[in-house]
């Protein structure tokens, strides 16, 4: 499920959006994977204007932050490049783009691999001679999930 929650400026709306998503999948026995721009900082020491309740709501509802399931040398920052996108070095400072999963009674038991795309100067796009831009103000999150052998059959039952 892909989502884009409201920004922190509208935190009450963001909390309502988060609760609506949690409620929509509350009784689902199958795995639920949510991806998107959650606009709620998941890094350990976020900026004050990046702290909202929605991230903690998802964790309390049993969703796991898959970035935290494995060791990374990269902190997973995905937000935000300069509004003009023409900065030559990455200025990402917060982890807002997430992959959250709740596996339900069937469990997961597998592995995951994740990476960030669009956070390195080599990701800049030349748009004119001598002029480059970042592809987006947010970096992307790449996730591959491998359920444990036989698990897909149990999910199908």
Secondary structure, 3 states (H helix, E strand, C coil): CEEECCCHHHHHHHHHHHHHHHHHCCCCCCCEEEEEECCCCCCCCCCHHHCCCHHHHHHHCCCEEHHHHCCCCCCCCCECCCCCCCCCCCCCCECCEEEEEECCCCCCCCEEEEEEECCCHHHCEEEECCEEECCCCECEEEEEEECCCCHHHHHHC
